[in-house]
Amino acid sequence: MTQKSKLQNYIFDLGGVLLDIRIQNAYERFVALGLPPAELEQGAEINKLMENYQLGWVSTQDFCKQVAAKCSAGTKPIDIEHAWNSICLDVAERKLEALRRLRKTDGVASVSLLSNTNELHWECCCKNWINANGNRLEDFFDKIFLSQELHLQKPNSEIFNTAIRELGASPAETIFLDDSPVNTAAAANCGLQTLTVTPDVDWIKALGI
């Protein structure tokens, strides 16, 4: 990571950085609904469906219907929605406050979000945290880059290049924060500064916000 004084643009991942998640929750709930565990393995039909949903090629309605059809008889699309959203746990208020402070910091040109996400998770996150308690999305971010809207996902370099182009930013003056080393490595290959967020890394302290 470069010196903070040289950074003008901050791009945050959602899940694992801002939003606390537990992917295992959805796995456990899907299996409880009768979905064969093999369907969640890499390359399986439902696993591919999940990836296409994240890329915005499948509607929420079709996603829930197709997954429900693979579960036990009587499983409804709303059951799939609840199981899927069980991944989303919390956005700590201290993180939202840090984003507010960062946007008001002298020399900061932009604070953005770049996430591999989908309509259900994004709506859940906005409803319960980002747009809750009088908050507004625009209080925290100048730009939003979502895989479901761009039809691109990390670690594809094009999603980082798209963000840099739309921000009109210099990669060397931009930092990307993600919980996946694969994604931060891809961003670094595009010239961005990076910070890999792990349970041992408090990004608020690391950035000195």
N, C-alpha and C positions, 0 to 999 in steps of 0.2 A: 504494500500500500504506500502511495506517495505521501508527501507532507500535506497535512490538512489545508494549509494556506494555499496550495495549488489547486485544490478541488473546487469546482464550481457547480458540478452536476452530480446528483446522488440518485441512483436507481436501486430500488428495493424489490426483492422477491416478496411474495405474499406468504405462502405456507412455509413454516419453519423459520421465518425471519420476523414477520409481523404477526401472523396468525399461528397460534399454537395448534398443532395437528397431531393426530394419532391414526395413521392409515390402517392399522390393525383393527380399529373399531369397525370399519366398513367390511373388512374381510370376515370378521366374526359374525356380524349381523347378516351378511349375505349367506354364509354357510348355514346359519340358524334358520334362514328362510328357505333352505333346501337347494341353494345353488351349489352344484358340484365344485369342490375346491379346484379341480383341474381347469375349470373355466376361467380361473383367475391367474393362471400361469401364463408366462410370456408366450405369445403366439396363439393362444386359445381364442375362440370366437368372441367371448365376452371381454377378454382383455383387449382385443383389437377394437371392439366397440367402445370401450372406455377411452382409448387413445383417440379415436375419431371424434368422440364427444368433446374431448379436450381441445381438439383442433377445430371445433365448430362445424364439422361436416355432418353431424347428427343432431337433431332437435332433442330437447329435454323430453318431450312427449314420447318420441320414438325410443330414446335411450331407456326410459323407465319401462316401457311396454316390452321391449326386447329382453331386458334383464328379468322382468317378472315372468316372462314366458319360460325361462330356464329354471325357475324356482318351483317350489311345491305348488300344487293346485290351490287356487284361492288367493295366491299372492297378488296384491294390487300394486299399481304404479306408485301410489302414495307410500306403500311400504318400502319400495326401492328408494324413493326420495329421502325418507327418514334414515334409512341405512346408509345411504351415500353421504348425507350431511353429517352423520355422526363423526366423520373425520375431523370436522371443525370444532375446536374446543374453546378458544378464547383469544381476544386481542387485548393485551394488558394496557391499561390506561396510560401507564408510564411510557409506552411506545408511541401512543398517539400524541402525548404531550411532547415527546422528543421530536416528532415530525413537525409539530407546530413551531417549536423553537428553531429547528433547522431552517425552515422556510423564512424565518425572520432574521436569520443570520446574515450580516453584511458579507457580500462577495458570493453568496449562494445564488446561482442563476435559476436552478430548477431542482425540484424533488419529484421523482416519478416512481411509478410502480410498473414492474415487468414480471408477468407471472404465467406459468403453465396452469391454467385453471379452466373452469367450465361454468355454464350458466347457473347451475344450482349452487355450487360453492361460492361463486361470486355474489349471488343474491343473498345467500345466507350470511356471508361476512358483512355485506353492506347493511343489511337489515338489523343484525344483532349488535354490531360494533361500530363500523365506520360511519354510518348514518344515524346512529342511535344517540339518545341523550342530547339532542340538539346539535350533534355534529353534522357536518356536510363533507362529502367527498372532496370538494374543492378546498376545504380547510387544510388538507394534508398533501395533496398532489397537484402538480401542474399538468402532468400528462399520465395517461394510463395506457399500458401496452399489454393486451391480453391475448393468449394463444387462440382462444375461441373466436376472437374478432379478426386477428391477423392471419389465421390459418397457418401459423408458424409456431414452433415451440423450441424451447431450449433443449439441447445445446446447439441447435442449428444457428450458425453464425449470422444468418440473414435477419433473425429477430433482433440481435444486438445492433447490426448495421442500420436496420430500420429505425430503431429508437434513436440512435445517434443522428441520423439524417433529420428526423422529425424535430428533434430538440435543437438542431443547428449547433451541436456541441462538439468540442474537441475530445476524442477518446482519452487522451492523456490527462484531461482535466475532469474526467468523469469516473466515478467509482460505482461498481455494481456489487451488491450484497446478496448472497444466496447461501442456502444451507447445503448445497451440493457441490463438492469439489469439481465434478465434471462440468457443471455449468459455469463456475467461476473460471475454470481453465479455458473454456470456450470464449468467455468474455475477454480474458487476458489476451488470447490469440487475436482478438479484434482491436487490441490496443488499449482497452479499458483498465483502470486500476480495479482491484477486487479485494473483497473481504469475505472469507468463508465463515459463515456463522455456525458454530457448533454449541452444544450445551455449555461448554466451558468459555465461550466467547460472548461477552455482553457487548453488542454493537454500539449501544449508547455510550458506554465508557470508552470503547475502542475509537470511536469517532470524536470523543470529547464534547458531546452535545450537552 
